[in-house]
Amino acid sequence: MRELSAYMAQAVKKPLPPEVVEKTKHHIIDTLAAMVSGSRLPPGKIAISYVKRLGGVKEASIPGTRVLTSAINAALANGMAAHADETDDSHQPAFYHPGCAVVPAALALGERNRSSGEALLAAAALGYDIGCRFNFAFGAMRFHLAGHSTHSFGALFGAAAAAGALARLDADGMRWLLSYTAQQASGVSCWMRDPDHIEKAFDFGGMPARHGVSAALMVASGMTGVEDVLSGERNLLFAFGAESGAGELVRQLGSTYEIMNANIKKWSVGSPIQAALDSMQALIRRHGLKADDVAKVKIRVQDHEAAIVDNRDMPDICLQHLIAVMLLDGTVTFASSHDEARMKDRKVLALRKKIEFVGSAELTQSGGRQAIVEVWTREGGHFTHHTQAVKGTSAHPMTRAEVDGKCAELLAPILGGKKARALIDAVWGLEQVKDVRMLRPLLAA
């Protein structure tokens, strides 16, 4: 606790390595783009409508709108908008989506406290570090299989850390912050049964961002608490059977920045589909495949992720649907991956009948995010592509230009091309922003 709380208290005062600054910018603009595009999707629209009725002091903005509300309400709405679909980032080893909670929490406190862009960068990077380490301490996969939601727990501690840093809490304040955060820690993985992605958006983004901001503001307002929630009688780690993982909370803290191990999605679809689309795109480009050429497609992904995307009712998380769309269109865009009408298109449905999809224990054991796609053509051809490192993962990262292009595609339909360009450029130069409220006019629509 001494090491962790001291590090958290100093995070915004210490310069980040240049490569960490650059990667953090990638994740901030990627999450802002997810918020703006998500503001027009059902989870985002419902969350925005909900917080508008709550009112509150006008402390923070909701990107994609002109709404100003309290920092706590903004964190909730923006977290849900950021995970309104499957556009936001992820961290596979920690098994959660950091950006949809960390960035909304940091933006809300940054606006409330008129923080600098440099402080926002440091707070966001800290949030990724702390959220990942808590999931590591719990044992991410063990925790998930026990029914807990790693997507809620890691996101909560990351959001709280980012908010606490921008609240300028000292080491004692960070101790209390972690205690108030621990008392709010919750989440069960039945979110997988949510058919509309609305509760899932709350569980992944809205709830942890709101709770994290609440913890920071309570401590900043003078609330004290348990000084060490990580050890002693009835502590957090004991409660979740994770005492053996305590060392993970500070392992390589300050030398390994977990944002460097986070993934940005090239495709605006569910994470388990990314590798399959990479493989299919490679086959289309290499062999000039067209939908009419295809007799059969077989796709293998990690078996523990297969059920998440197998014949789902939503287009952006249905693997068979998106593979069919890619064969018909040659690519998958944000618009095509969210076109619900095409779920009933005759050509799409005919192609889906040719697609076999199975989970592979072998790919799961190999690690990473992988897929093997095989295509048999009507003329007797047989082509295979194995994606071992998905574009956008730490092993195969997207360039600044690629992130820029993805975000421009998401932002422009809502903000307009000129404003979208100005926002993206402002994030690339975030160190020069003296007050993050300067971003408000660029985020408003």
C-alpha positions in Angstrom: 0.0 0.0 0.0 2.8 2.4 0.8 4.4 1.9 -2.6 1.2 1.9 -4.5 -0.4 5.0 -2.9 2.9 7.0 -3.2 3.2 6.2 -6.8 -0.4 7.1 -7.6 0.0 10.5 -5.7 3.1 11.4 -7.8 1.9 10.2 -11.2 0.8 13.6 -12.6 4.1 15.2 -11.4 6.4 12.9 -13.2 7.1 13.0 -17.0 6.1 9.9 -19.0 8.5 8.3 -21.5 7.9 9.7 -25.0 6.6 6.4 -26.3 4.1 6.2 -23.5 2.9 9.7 -24.2 2.3 8.8 -27.8 0.5 5.6 -27.1 -1.7 7.4 -24.5 -2.7 9.9 -27.1 -3.8 7.0 -29.3 -6.1 5.6 -26.6 -7.5 9.0 -25.6 -8.5 10.0 -29.2 -9.7 6.4 -29.8 -12.0 6.6 -26.7 -13.2 10.1 -27.5 -14.2 8.8 -31.0 -16.0 5.9 -29.3 -17.9 8.3 -27.0 -19.0 10.5 -29.9 -20.1 7.7 -32.2 -21.7 5.9 -29.2 -23.7 9.0 -28.3 -26.0 8.1 -31.3 -26.4 4.5 -30.4 -29.0 3.1 -27.9 -26.8 2.8 -24.8 -25.4 6.2 -25.3 -28.7 7.9 -26.1 -30.4 6.3 -23.0 -27.5 7.2 -20.7 -27.5 10.8 -22.0 -31.3 11.1 -21.5 -31.0 9.7 -18.0 -28.3 12.1 -16.8 -30.0 15.1 -18.4 -33.0 14.4 -16.1 -30.7 14.3 -13.1 -29.5 17.9 -13.6 -26.6 18.8 -11.4 -23.8 21.4 -11.4 -22.4 22.0 -14.9 -18.9 20.6 -14.4 -18.2 18.4 -17.4 -19.4 17.8 -21.0 -20.9 14.9 -22.8 -19.1 14.6 -26.2 -21.4 14.5 -29.2 -23.8 16.8 -27.5 -24.0 20.3 -25.9 -24.9 18.9 -22.5 -23.0 20.0 -19.4 -23.6 18.1 -16.2 -21.9 17.0 -13.0 -18.6 15.2 -13.2 -20.2 12.1 -11.8 -23.1 12.1 -14.3 -20.8 12.9 -17.2 -18.5 9.9 -16.2 -21.6 7.6 -16.3 -23.0 8.8 -19.6 -19.6 9.0 -21.3 -18.6 5.6 -20.1 -21.8 4.1 -21.5 -21.3 5.9 -24.8 -17.7 4.8 -25.0 -18.8 1.2 -24.8 -22.1 1.6 -26.6 -20.8 -0.8 -29.2 -17.5 -2.6 -29.8 -15.3 0.4 -31.0 -13.3 0.9 -27.8 -10.0 -0.5 -26.8 -9.1 -3.6 -24.7 -6.4 -5.2 -22.7 -6.3 -8.9 -23.3 -4.0 -10.1 -20.5 -6.0 -8.1 -17.9 -9.2 -9.2 -19.7 -11.1 -5.9 -19.7 -11.7 -2.7 -21.6 -9.7 0.1 -19.9 -10.5 3.1 -22.1 -14.3 3.2 -21.7 -13.9 3.8 -18.0 -10.5 5.5 -17.5 -10.9 8.2 -20.2 -14.4 9.3 -19.2 -13.3 9.5 -15.6 -10.2 11.4 -16.4 -12.1 13.8 -18.8 -14.8 14.5 -16.2 -12.3 15.3 -13.4 -10.1 17.2 -15.9 -12.9 19.4 -16.9 -14.1 19.9 -13.4 -10.7 20.9 -12.1 -9.5 22.6 -15.3 -6.5 20.3 -15.6 -3.9 20.6 -18.3 -3.6 18.2 -21.2 -0.3 17.0 -19.8 -2.0 16.1 -16.5 -4.8 14.3 -18.5 -2.2 12.2 -20.3 -0.5 11.2 -17.0 -3.8 10.4 -15.3 -5.0 8.2 -18.2 -1.7 6.3 -18.3 -1.9 5.8 -14.5 -5.5 4.5 -14.9 -4.4 1.8 -17.3 -1.6 0.8 -15.0 -3.7 0.5 -11.9 -6.7 -1.1 -13.5 -4.6 -3.8 -15.1 -2.7 -4.6 -12.0 -5.8 -5.1 -9.9 -7.1 -7.6 -12.4 -3.7 -9.3 -12.4 -3.9 -9.4 -8.6 -7.3 -11.0 -8.7 -6.1 -13.5 -11.4 -8.1 -12.3 -14.4 -9.2 -15.6 -15.9 -9.7 -17.3 -12.6 -11.8 -14.3 -11.5 -13.8 -14.4 -14.7 -14.5 -18.1 -14.5 -15.7 -17.7 -10.9 -18.5 -15.4 -12.2 -17.0 -12.0 -11.4 -16.8 -9.3 -14.1 -13.1 -8.4 -14.7 -14.5 -5.8 -17.1 -16.1 -4.0 -14.1 -13.4 -4.5 -11.5 -10.3 -3.5 -13.4 -12.2 -0.6 -15.1 -13.3 0.7 -11.6 -9.8 0.8 -10.1 -8.4 2.3 -13.2 -11.1 5.0 -13.3 -10.6 5.8 -9.6 -6.8 6.1 -10.0 -7.2 8.5 -13.0 -9.7 10.6 -11.2 -7.7 10.6 -7.9 -4.6 11.8 -9.8 -6.5 14.8 -11.3 -8.1 15.5 -7.9 -4.4 15.9 -6.8 -4.9 13.5 -3.8 -1.8 12.9 -1.7 -0.5 9.5 -0.6 -3.0 9.3 2.3 -5.8 10.4 0.0 -4.9 7.6 -2.4 -5.2 5.1 0.5 -8.7 6.3 1.2 -9.5 6.5 -2.5 -8.7 2.8 -2.8 -10.8 1.9 0.2 -13.8 3.8 -1.1 -13.2 2.2 -4.5 -13.0 -1.3 -2.9 -16.3 -0.8 -1.2 -17.9 0.0 -4.5 -16.3 -2.9 -6.4 -18.9 -5.1 -8.0 -19.9 -6.9 -11.2 -20.9 -10.3 -12.3 -20.3 -11.7 -15.8 -23.9 -12.3 -16.6 -23.5 -9.2 -18.8 -22.9 -11.8 -21.5 -26.7 -12.4 -21.5 -27.6 -8.8 -22.2 -29.3 -8.8 -25.6 -29.2 -5.0 -26.2 -25.7 -4.1 -25.0 -27.2 -1.5 -22.7 -26.4 -3.0 -19.3 -23.1 -4.2 -20.8 -22.2 -0.6 -21.6 -23.0 0.3 -18.0 -21.1 -2.6 -16.5 -18.0 -2.0 -18.7 -17.9 1.8 -18.8 -20.6 3.7 -17.1 -20.6 2.1 -13.6 -16.8 2.0 -13.1 -16.3 5.5 -14.4 -19.1 6.9 -12.2 -17.9 5.0 -9.1 -14.3 6.0 -9.7 -15.1 9.6 -10.0 -17.3 9.4 -6.9 -14.5 7.9 -4.8 -12.1 10.6 -5.9 -14.5 13.4 -5.1 -15.5 12.0 -1.8 -11.9 11.9 -0.6 -11.2 15.3 -2.2 -14.1 16.7 -0.1 -12.5 15.5 3.1 -13.8 12.0 3.6 -11.3 9.7 5.3 -11.4 5.9 5.6 -9.6 2.6 6.1 -5.9 3.3 5.6 -5.0 -0.1 4.1 -7.8 -2.0 2.4 -5.3 -4.4 0.8 -4.0 -6.0 4.0 -5.1 -6.7 7.6 -8.4 -8.2 8.8 -11.1 -8.7 6.2 -9.2 -6.9 3.4 -10.2 -6.6 -0.3 -7.8 -9.3 -1.5 -8.9 -11.7 1.2 -12.6 -11.1 0.3 -12.0 -12.3 -3.3 -9.5 -15.1 -2.5 -6.6 -13.1 -4.1 -4.1 -12.6 -1.3 -1.4 -14.5 -3.2 -1.7 -11.9 -6.0 -0.8 -8.8 -3.9 2.6 -8.4 -5.4 1.0 -7.9 -8.8 -0.2 -4.5 -7.7 3.3 -3.0 -7.7 5.2 -5.3 -10.0 7.3 -3.2 -12.4 5.2 -0.2 -11.5 6.8 2.8 -13.2 8.9 0.7 -15.6 6.2 -1.3 -17.4 3.3 0.9 -18.6 0.3 -1.3 -19.3 -1.1 1.2 -21.8 1.7 -0.1 -24.1 0.1 -3.6 -23.9 -3.4 -2.4 -24.6 -5.1 -3.0 -27.9 -6.9 -0.5 -30.3 -9.4 -2.1 -32.6 -8.8 -1.7 -36.3 -12.4 -2.9 -36.9 -15.4 -1.5 -35.0 -16.6 -4.9 -33.9 -16.3 -7.3 -31.0 -12.8 -8.2 -30.0 -13.0 -12.0 -30.8 -13.9 -11.1 -34.4 -10.8 -8.9 -35.1 -8.4 -11.7 -36.0 -11.0 -13.4 -38.3 -11.6 -10.2 -40.2 -7.8 -9.6 -40.5 -7.5 -13.1 -42.0 -10.4 -12.7 -44.4 -9.2 -9.4 -45.6 -5.7 -10.9 -46.3 -7.3 -13.7 -48.3 -9.5 -11.3 -50.3 -6.5 -9.2 -51.1 -4.1 -12.0 -51.9 -6.5 -14.1 -54.0 -9.0 -11.6 -55.3 -11.9 -13.5 -53.6 -15.5 -12.4 -54.3 -18.6 -13.6 -52.5 -19.7 -15.5 -55.6 -16.4 -17.5 -55.6 -17.0 -19.0 -52.1 -18.3 -22.5 -51.5 -17.4 -22.8 -47.9 -15.6 -20.9 -45.1 -14.3 -22.4 -41.9 -13.2 -20.1 -39.0 -11.4 -21.1 -35.8 -10.9 -18.7 -32.9 -10.0 -19.3 -29.2 -12.6 -21.5 -27.7 -13.2 -19.4 -24.6 -14.3 -16.5 -26.8 -16.3 -18.3 -29.5 -19.6 -18.1 -27.7 -19.4 -14.3 -27.4 -19.6 -13.8 -31.1 -21.4 -16.9 -32.4 -24.6 -16.1 -34.3 -25.4 -13.1 -32.1 -28.4 -10.8 -32.8 -26.4 -7.6 -33.1 -24.4 -7.1 -36.3 -21.2 -5.8 -34.7 -20.8 -8.8 -32.5 -21.9 -11.5 -34.9 -18.9 -13.2 -36.5 -20.8 -15.0 -39.3 -22.6 -11.9 -40.3 -19.5 -9.7 -40.5 -17.5 -12.3 -42.5 -20.4 -12.4 -45.0 -20.4 -8.6 -45.2 -16.7 -8.5 -45.8 -17.0 -11.0 -48.6 -19.7 -8.9 -50.2 -18.2 -5.5 -49.7 -14.4 -6.3 -49.6 -14.1 -4.6 -46.2 -16.1 -3.7 -43.0 -16.8 -0.1 -42.0 -18.4 1.4 -38.9 -21.5 1.9 -41.0 -21.7 -1.6 -42.4 -21.0 -3.2 -39.0 -23.9 -1.4 -37.4 -26.4 -1.8 -40.3 -29.1 -3.9 -38.6 -31.1 -4.1 -41.8 -28.4 -6.2 -43.4 -28.9 -8.9 -40.8 -32.0 -9.8 -42.9 -30.4 -9.3 -46.3 -30.9 -12.3 -48.6 -27.3 -12.3 -49.9 -25.8 -12.0 -46.4 -28.0 -14.8 -45.1 -27.1 -17.0 -48.0 -23.4 -16.5 -47.3 -23.8 -17.2 -43.6 -25.0 -20.7 -44.4 -21.6 -21.4 -46.0 -19.7 -20.3 -42.8 -18.6 -22.9 -40.3 -17.4 -21.4 -37.0 -15.7 -23.4 -34.2 -13.7 -22.7 -31.0 -10.2 -24.0 -30.8 -8.5 -25.1 -27.6 -5.2 -25.1 -29.4 -5.5 -21.4 -30.3 -6.4 -20.6 -26.7 -3.3 -22.4 -25.4 -1.2 -20.5 -27.9 -2.2 -17.1 -26.4 -2.7 -13.8 -28.0 -5.8 -13.1 -30.2 -5.7 -15.4 -33.1 -7.9 -16.9 -35.9 -7.5 -19.3 -38.7 -9.7 -18.8 -41.7 -10.0 -21.4 -44.5 -11.9 -20.7 -47.7 -12.9 -23.3 -50.3 -13.9 -21.9 -53.7 -16.5 -23.2 -56.2 -13.7 -23.9 -58.6 -11.8 -26.2 -56.2 -9.4 -23.7 -54.6 -8.5 -23.9 -50.9 -6.9 -21.0 -49.2 -5.8 -20.6 -45.5 -4.7 -17.6 -43.4 -3.6 -17.7 -39.8 -3.6 -14.3 -38.0 -1.3 -14.6 -35.0 -1.1 -11.0 -34.1 -4.2 -8.8 -34.7 -3.7 -5.4 -36.2 -4.0 -2.9 -33.3 -2.6 -5.3 -30.7 0.7 -4.6 -28.9 2.4 -7.2 -31.1 1.1 -5.5 -34.3 0.2 -1.9 -33.3 -1.7 0.6 -35.4 0.3 3.6 -36.5 -0.7 7.2 -35.7 -2.0 7.6 -39.2 -4.2 4.5 -38.9 -5.6 5.6 -35.6 -6.2 9.0 -37.0 -8.1 7.5 -40.0 -10.3 5.3 -37.8 -11.2 8.2 -35.5 -11.9 10.6 -38.3 -14.4 8.0 -39.8 -16.2 7.8 -36.4 -16.2 11.5 -35.6 -16.9 13.2 -38.9 -20.5 12.1 -39.4 -21.5 13.7 -36.0 -19.1 16.6 -35.5 -18.4 17.4 -39.2 -15.2 16.9 -41.0 -13.6 20.2 -40.0 -14.3 19.9 -36.3 -13.3 16.2 -36.3 -10.0 17.2 -37.8 -9.5 19.9 -35.2 -10.3 17.6 -32.3 -7.9 14.9 -33.5 -5.1 17.5 -34.0 -5.8 18.9 -30.5 -5.3 15.5 -29.0 -2.1 14.9 -30.9 -0.8 18.1 -29.3 -2.4 17.6 -25.9 0.8 18.7 -24.0 0.1 22.2 -25.3 -3.5 22.3 -23.9 -3.5 24.4 -20.7 -7.1 23.6 -19.7 -9.0 20.5 -21.0 -12.1 22.6 -21.1 -10.6 24.1 -24.3 -11.6 20.8 -26.0 -15.3 21.3 -25.2 -16.2 23.3 -28.4 -14.5 20.6 -30.5 -16.5 17.8 -28.7 -19.9 19.5 -29.0 -22.4 18.7 -31.7 
